[in-house]
Amino acid sequence: MTIRVVLGEDSYLAREGIRRVLEEEEDVDIVATCADLDSLHTAVQELRPDVVLTDIRMPPTNTDEGISLAAELRSTHPDVGVVVLSQYAESVYAKRLFEAGSDRRGYLLKERISEPAELSRALHVVAGGGSIVDPRVVEQLLTAQQHREDPRLHTLTGREREILALVAEGWSNPVIAERLQITKRAVERHIHSIFSKLDLGDPEVSGRVKAALLYLAAEARQA
């Protein structure tokens, strides 16, 4: 499936670099590139892309335009996915991005631009209604929870924390099993144990990635 993408990035060099990387992907069509929030709004309204790939900071204020746009599109264009790019692993922005739900949302570090296959995978996951978050951001979220001495998180084993991070990245059970060199049945047992310990209910009903990210965001807001 070819997905239509609108790119938002104020730096000309970064914008052209991302555009050229994605143009090499046969199943990604860059339908517009934008240098500020106003032109990004216009492109979304006129072109109705599958996904907006945007920097967090853009003119006019260069603060949190990408996050604000993602929140706005929840109401105005709920079928448009948003993948936010960040220079650094900023868990505060990640939690804001997912606080109203994780479907059709992604948070990646800009270093992923050098990995075209991973960037393309993220765009397809989000276009398909899923969510994805950079492993380094997941690590920050989990570490923040540990520092707050959350009793539920401390009940997770090292292996369970490792699998939770992979789940939040959007990997399927077979891929997790292959990466960790364990059986698929073992992965399933670990996942059910994780959601039981964190009191998140049935992961297959609530959505594995959504439940994990919403839990982390909710705990952070209570701190």
ABEGO torsion letter per residue (X at the ends): XBBBBBBBBABAAAAAAAAAAAAABAABBBABBBABAAAAAAAAAAAGBABBBBBABBOAAGBAAAAAAAAAAAAABAABBBBBBBABBBAAAAAAAAAAEABGBBBBBAAAAABAAAAAAAAAAAAAGBBBBBAAAAAAAAAAAAAAGBAAAAABBAAAAAAAAAAAAGBBAAAAAAAAGBBAAAAAAAAAAAAAAAGAEBAAAAEAAAAAAAAAAAAAAAX
